[in-house]
């Protein structure tokens, strides 16, 4: 009976991963279309209306307490907290009940993700070290956009082994964790201690709910909302609240085997995030005004560092660290996957897009308007070249 239950759980996990990949692939395609729409809006006849849309003030309030921000910040700090909440759910589920549960299987994407963060950062710093303001963007090329990358892979259909897709999903999830840590440590602004104390109290209450085995999602969601507000006021980036809150939602509830709060919440959020939050973020952030810019701006330190970091640094870091992990015996290649195929996926990891745009906004907005623009150009160029080259390599290998 135990073996039958275990086999049933494994089948459920495989089915869930398959649904996840299909959902993320479709989301990647919608992101591509939204990016084109944003570029047209920022450079077409409605450019002024587009910029005015980003700056529209919006707020919520209860009594004398209110919170007001431009629409752009509601998308970047508010809606993206929901995205990071989903990232936290994915991390916890993968670690406790997914591919990352097997430590040897987890070692390969973990090592690859580490290389995919370190090498692009080194390349960026080499390109921009003479400009102290530009060096603030060192973390921009360290990110991988899972939806965009899987969207490219989906164009190849069944010609790509499922093990390769699972490797990319695992790597991107670990990569997201690295991005969350970078944002929390390096992009906090002037900590406000009373608000941070309130955030710590919320975390303690979430912990108590988890320890008491509370299985309903509503108390966790309400406390997560309060945690987001306190994080926003504390100076630590508010989106981190999403990841922290997700870690406390139980995977299973003791004595109630049919109740799976984390998995149900993850399934409920996938479509709204994939087809709502991420496309909105892309529309609000990918609209780069091209007026007065020439292709030569890609040779400026920040843009060049991002372009080379994503296009060269990612593939070199991911592939070389994966090779070291396998040769050292720490990890093993997924079933049915060959080294050339892994190299093709390593190129696709250079599609930074959503996370790179997010980090660029933290690094440069308000510090230097020109750097904010050219960094986004570098991200778009590096992500596009990585997507195209990765697709060509994987397509040739599929033949």
LINKA-V115813 format. One line per field, one symbol per residue. ss: DSSP state (H for helix, E for strand, C for the rest). phi: phi as a letter, one per 40 degrees, with the letter a starting at -180 (. if undefined). burial: I if it has 24 or more other C-alpha atoms within 12 Angstrom, else O. A space follows every 10 residues. Layout:
BEGIN
ss=???
phi=???
burial=???
END
This chain:
BEGIN
ss=CHHHHHHHHH HHHHHHHHHH HHHHHHHHHH HHHHHHHHHH HHHCCCHHHH HHHHHCEEEE EECCEEEEEE HHHHHHHHHH HHHHHHHHHH HHHHHHHCHH HCHHHHHHHH HHHHHHHHHH HHHHHHHHCC CCCHHHHCCH HHCCCHHHHH HHHHCCHHHC CHHHHHHHHH HHHHHHHHHH HHHHHHCCCC CCHHHHHHHH HHHHHHHHHH HCCCCCHHHH HHHHHHHHHH HHHHCCCCCH HHHHHHHHCC CCECCECCCC HHHHHHHHHH HHHHHHHHHH HHHHHCCCCC CCCCHHHHHC HHHHHHHHHH HHHHHHHHHH HHHHHHHCCC CCCCCCCCHH HHHHHHHHCC CCHHHHHHHH HHHHCCCCHH HHHHHHHHHH HHHHHHHHHH HHHHHHHHC
phi=.ccccccccc cccccccccc cccccccccc cdcccccccc ccbccbcccc cccccdcaab abgccabbac ddcccccccc ccdcccdccc dcccccabcc cccccccccc cccccccccc cccccccbcc bccccccdcd cccbcccccc ccccccgccb dcccccdccc ccccdccccc cccccbbcbf cbcdcccccc cccccccccc ccgcbccccc cccccccccc cdcchccccc dccccccccc cbbdgbcccb dccccccccd cdccbbcccc ccccbccccc dgbbdccccc dcccccdccc cbcccccccc ccccccccgc aaccdgbbdd cccccdcccc ccfdcccccc cccbcgcacc cccccccccc cccccccccc ccccccccc
burial=OOOOOOOOOO OOOOOIIOOI IIIIIIIIII IIOIIIIIIO IIOOOOOOOI IOIIOOOOOO OOOOOOOOOO IIIIIIIIII IIIIIIIIII IIIIIOIIII OOOOIIIIII IIIIIIIIII IIIIIOIIOO OOOIIIIIII IIIIIIIIII IIIIIIOOOI IIIIIIIIII IIIIIIIIII IIIIOOIIOO OOOOIIOOII OIIOIIIOII OOIIIIIOII IOIIIIIIII IIIIIIIIII IIIIIIIIII IIOOOOOOOI IIIIIIOOII IOIIIOIIII IIIIIIIIIO OOOOOOIIOI IIIIIIIIII IIIIIIIIII IIIIIIOOOO IIIIOOIOOO IIIIIIIIII IIIIIIIIII IIIIIOOOOI IIIIIIIIII IIIIIIIIII IIIIIOOOO
END
